[in-house]
């Protein structure tokens, strides 16, 4: 075992490939879904204040979740798919 790297077997790993895609601090898909729902309430139903509150609360929760775990939506989706084992 040599400590020297073998020539031709090094590949640069760009930082953008390892970081999650965030939009305003929230995961991209969650931010788009939250904005679409808030726009539907605010513009479609003409309930401006509830739409704005829905957007602010939803985005704040998404940013909070992304700070704890950037993959929290994938974990939550997997949690919903798997059946509960050892349930009493």
C-alpha positions, -999 to +999 in steps of 0.1 A: +000+000+000+015+033-011+005+066+002+009+082-032-022+086-053-023+067-085-021+089-116-054+091-135-076+081-106-083+116-092-115+134-100-123+168-088-156+169-068-173+202-072-190+217-042-223+222-060-227+185-064-226+178-027-248+207-014-286+206-013-305+229-037-321+255-014-343+284-024-343+311+002-329+287+027-357+261+022-355+230+000-364+240-036-394+217-040-409+227-007-404+264-014-421+261-048-450+241-035-454+265-005-453+296-028-478+280-052-502+272-024-499+306-009-504+323-043-535+301-049-550+313-016-539+349-020-546+354-056-572+328-065-594+331-034-585+368-029-576+362+007-544+383+008-536+382+045-542+344+050-521+337+018-493+359+031-494+343+066-495+308+050-464+317+029-445+331+058-453+303+082-447+276+056-414+291+045-402+296+081-409+260+090-392+248+058-361+269+066-361+256+101-363+220+089-336+225+063-312+239+090-317+208+111-314+184+081-313+195+045-328+162+034-357+164+058-384+161+031-368+129+017-367+115+052-403+125+059-415+109+026-396+077+035-412+078+070-447+080+055-440+051+030-426+026+055-450+007+076-446+008+113-428-022+127-429-033+163-460-012+169-479-020+201 
